[in-house]
Amino acid sequence: MSLVPSFHLLSENWINIIGKISHYFLIIAMAGIGLKVSFLSILKNGKKALLVGILIFLFQIIFGLTLIELLL
């Protein structure tokens, strides 16, 4: 999609519309992937990996909030 605006192949309005549509398609695809995830199998087979993922998630939240507080 980045070549289309660069060469002015479509108007700005069409580029915005296509961008919004692709955004919604990405959300639908990610939701579909999420619906196929079995959390019981993750808990059974990957407790350590799940724990690491949770810790990284919490670290990112705390780090992000800290940066926001420091910059504002």
Salt bridges, closest charged atoms under 4 A:
none
